[in-house]
């Protein structure tokens, strides 16, 4: 069976891939607006031994999400919009013929993004794939323990850890559209992870 897993090079999406690899031929997929080079994800995928693809996201979705985040004063709704779009784009991609599942690294205590049951069922019905969230029942503490056992992980402030996720791109687009102070107004301080390989 084949699964495409949304991949940012962070520990959550990496652990999701490790949990799936005994059951699926997993391809790590970075969804991108073309704003930031997905090289950190390609490097991580290679170090982990997984194939990697990049899927283009609709720039109109990015513009809407950035405007929404700026108007809201927080990132939740914009990131949720982009994540749902990314799940759909991976599920419908031309290279996905014969794809059995689309997956992500969302975990039990994520506030955002999350995939609710009606959206998951809609994706499954429209694209004839299973939607998988291998970490959906696992909390942060257990994920940190698993990552410490299995992965070489670099951590630090979001602005300093090179990753290939759409949050990095949305931050860059916020600056372009609303100026240097916009990111601090919208995004709280946050620690990011970047996987360098397996232990």
C-alpha positions as CSV (number, residue, x, y, z in Angstrom):
1,X,0.0,0.0,0.0
2,X,1.1,3.6,-0.7
3,X,0.8,6.6,1.7
4,X,1.7,10.2,1.1
5,X,2.5,12.0,4.4
6,X,2.6,15.8,4.7
7,X,6.1,16.5,5.8
8,X,7.8,19.6,7.2
9,X,11.0,18.0,8.5
10,X,9.7,18.4,12.1
11,X,9.5,15.6,14.6
12,X,5.7,15.1,14.5
13,X,5.5,14.4,10.8
14,X,8.7,12.3,11.0
15,X,7.3,10.2,13.8
16,X,4.1,9.7,11.8
17,X,6.2,8.4,9.0
18,X,8.0,5.9,11.3
19,X,4.7,4.7,12.6
20,X,3.4,4.1,9.1
21,X,6.4,2.6,7.4
22,X,5.7,-1.0,8.5
23,X,2.4,-0.9,6.8
24,X,2.8,1.5,3.8
25,X,5.3,2.6,1.2
26,X,5.6,6.1,2.6
27,X,6.4,9.1,0.5
28,X,7.1,12.3,2.4
29,X,5.4,15.3,0.7
30,X,6.1,18.9,1.3
31,X,3.3,21.2,0.3
32,X,4.6,24.6,-0.7
33,X,3.5,28.0,-2.0
34,X,6.9,28.4,-3.6
35,X,8.0,31.1,-1.1
36,X,10.6,29.1,0.7
37,X,13.0,26.4,-0.7
38,X,11.8,23.0,0.6
39,X,15.5,21.9,0.8
40,X,15.3,21.2,4.6
41,X,12.6,18.7,4.0
42,X,14.4,17.0,1.1
43,X,17.5,16.8,3.3
44,X,15.6,15.3,6.2
45,X,13.7,12.8,4.0
46,X,17.0,11.6,2.5
47,X,18.6,11.2,6.0
48,X,15.5,9.2,7.1
49,X,15.5,7.0,4.0
50,X,12.1,8.1,2.6
51,X,11.3,9.3,-0.9
52,X,10.3,12.9,-1.1
53,X,7.9,15.0,-3.3
54,X,6.8,18.6,-3.4
55,X,3.3,19.6,-4.1
56,X,2.4,23.2,-5.2
57,X,-0.3,25.0,-3.2
58,X,-2.6,27.7,-4.6
59,X,-1.2,31.2,-4.0
60,X,-4.7,32.5,-3.6
61,X,-5.1,30.3,-0.5
62,X,-1.9,31.8,0.9
63,X,-3.2,35.4,0.3
64,X,-6.5,34.6,2.0
65,X,-4.8,32.9,4.9
66,X,-2.4,35.8,5.5
67,X,-5.2,38.3,5.4
68,X,-7.2,36.2,7.8
69,X,-4.3,35.8,10.2
70,X,-3.6,39.6,10.1
71,X,-7.3,40.5,10.6
72,X,-7.7,37.9,13.5
73,X,-4.4,38.8,15.2
74,X,-3.5,35.1,15.6
75,X,-2.6,32.3,13.2
76,X,-5.1,29.6,14.0
77,X,-7.7,30.0,11.3
78,X,-5.2,30.8,8.5
79,X,-3.1,27.8,9.3
80,X,-6.2,25.6,9.4
81,X,-7.3,26.8,6.0
82,X,-3.9,26.1,4.5
83,X,-3.6,22.6,6.1
84,X,-7.0,21.5,4.8
85,X,-6.0,22.8,1.3
86,X,-2.7,20.9,1.6
87,X,-4.4,17.6,2.5
88,X,-6.7,18.0,-0.5
89,X,-3.8,18.9,-2.9
90,X,-1.8,15.8,-1.8
91,X,-4.9,13.6,-2.2
92,X,-5.7,14.8,-5.7
93,X,-2.1,15.1,-7.0
94,X,-1.3,13.7,-10.5
95,X,1.6,11.6,-9.1
96,X,-0.8,9.9,-6.6
97,X,-2.3,7.3,-8.9
98,X,-2.7,4.2,-6.9
99,X,-2.3,6.1,-3.6
100,X,-4.1,4.4,-0.7
101,X,-3.8,7.0,2.0
102,X,-2.9,10.6,2.7
103,X,-1.6,11.3,6.2
104,X,-0.3,14.1,8.4
105,X,1.5,14.5,11.7
106,X,-1.3,16.2,13.7
107,X,-1.3,15.0,17.3
108,X,-3.8,14.8,20.1
109,X,-3.1,18.1,21.8
110,X,-2.6,20.2,18.7
111,X,-4.8,23.3,18.7
112,X,-4.1,23.8,15.0
113,X,-4.1,22.3,12.5
114,X,-6.6,19.5,13.1
115,X,-8.6,17.5,10.7
116,X,-12.2,17.0,11.9
117,X,-14.1,13.8,11.1
118,X,-16.4,15.4,8.5
119,X,-13.5,16.9,6.5
120,X,-11.6,13.6,6.7
121,X,-14.6,11.7,5.4
122,X,-15.1,14.2,2.6
123,X,-11.4,13.7,1.5
124,X,-11.8,10.0,1.6
125,X,-15.0,10.1,-0.4
126,X,-13.8,12.7,-3.0
127,X,-10.4,11.2,-3.6
128,X,-10.8,7.5,-2.8
129,X,-8.0,7.5,-0.3
130,X,-7.9,6.9,3.5
131,X,-7.0,9.8,5.7
132,X,-4.5,8.8,8.5
133,X,-3.4,10.7,11.6
134,X,-1.1,8.3,13.3
135,X,-0.3,10.7,16.2
136,X,-4.0,11.7,16.8
137,X,-4.1,9.8,20.1
138,X,-0.6,10.7,21.3
139,X,0.3,13.7,23.6
140,X,3.3,15.9,23.5
141,X,5.2,14.2,26.3
142,X,5.0,10.7,24.7
143,X,6.0,12.3,21.3
144,X,9.0,14.0,22.9
145,X,10.1,10.6,24.4
146,X,9.7,8.7,21.2
147,X,11.6,11.4,19.2
148,X,14.4,11.3,21.8
149,X,14.7,7.6,21.4
150,X,14.5,7.4,17.6
151,X,15.5,10.7,16.1
152,X,18.3,13.3,15.9
153,X,16.4,16.6,16.4
154,X,17.5,20.2,16.3
155,X,15.2,22.6,18.3
156,X,15.0,26.4,18.7
157,X,12.8,29.5,18.0
158,X,10.7,29.3,14.9
159,X,12.5,32.1,13.2
160,X,15.9,30.4,13.6
161,X,15.2,26.7,12.6
162,X,15.1,26.2,8.9
163,X,12.1,24.1,8.0
164,X,10.0,23.5,4.9
165,X,6.4,24.0,6.2
166,X,3.8,26.5,5.2
167,X,4.1,28.3,8.5
168,X,7.5,29.5,7.5
169,X,6.0,30.6,4.2
170,X,3.1,32.3,5.9
171,X,5.5,34.2,8.1
172,X,7.4,35.5,5.1
173,X,4.2,36.5,3.3
174,X,3.0,38.4,6.4
175,X,6.2,40.4,6.3
176,X,5.8,41.1,2.6
177,X,2.2,42.2,3.0
178,X,2.1,43.9,6.4
179,X,5.7,44.7,7.4
180,X,8.4,43.4,9.7
181,X,6.3,43.7,12.9
182,X,3.4,41.6,11.6
183,X,4.8,38.2,12.5
184,X,5.3,39.2,16.2
185,X,1.7,40.6,16.2
186,X,0.2,37.3,14.8
187,X,2.4,34.5,16.0
188,X,3.2,33.7,19.6
189,X,6.8,32.7,20.5
190,X,7.1,29.1,19.6
191,X,9.8,26.4,19.6
192,X,10.2,24.4,16.4
193,X,12.0,21.1,15.7
194,X,13.9,20.0,12.6
195,X,14.8,16.3,12.2
196,X,18.4,15.6,11.1
197,X,18.1,11.8,10.9
198,X,17.5,8.6,12.8
199,X,19.5,7.5,15.8
